């Protein structure tokens, strides 16, 4: 399961209402890449066959089958600072992350670079 903080749920709800897409939610996915092996992909999207759908704070959270193992138990937050604003995934499965924080590695995965 993937959960949202209150502020993340508010931001997703705002984005969804401005897009006016019925049945859409926040897709939380993972793709290969970056120094540590995986990168998060967050997008407003509709569900597809085989997706896992969670409801949290009134927001649909959509995770594809391949990503679920890597993000299960994660919390999506939204941060605002002087350096910018954006979503952040707090993932209990991460064992290492790159210095810039844009990619991560989970147990039993080899790093893509050293």
PyMOL commands that set and color helices and strands:
alter all, ss='L'
color gray80, all
select helices_A, chain A and resi 6-19+65-71
alter helices_A, ss='H'
color red, helices_A
select strands_A, chain A and resi 3-4+24-33+37-46+52-56+59-63+75-81+84-90+94-97+104-106
alter strands_A, ss='S'
color yellow, strands_A
deselect
rebuild
show_as cartoon
